[in-house]
Amino acid sequence: MNHPDLDAFDAHPEWNPLLQAYWQAQQRVEKGWVPRLAAVAEVPGDQLSAIHGRLIAHGLLRFELAGRSEGVEYQLTPLGRQAVTPPADRQIVPEWMITEEAA
């Protein structure tokens, strides 16, 4: 089963380093939300904001305003976690079937 947003992600390999960086950072924090990454080695600085926008628009990354001092924080969505899995290993699960604990 294909998913159009995962197809778009796979068609743009330049998005992968940013999503992977958030996934790795998310694994290291208890609350699961990560402050905005200001730089990722494999992503040119002038493309960082645009790629953030694309990942959000395709439902791979979500954000919340954490507060005045914390600013914006990000977290991979269930679909984003599927995107960081190699395409051959993905098992597409509809989002409505994913429990909140797994999300």
Secondary structure, DSSP 8 states (H G I E B T S, - for coil): ---HHHHHHHH-GGGHHHHHHHHHHHHT-SSS-EE--S-BTTB-GGGHHHHHHHHHHTTSEEEEEEETTTEEEEEE-HHHHHHTS-GGG-----GGGS-TTT-
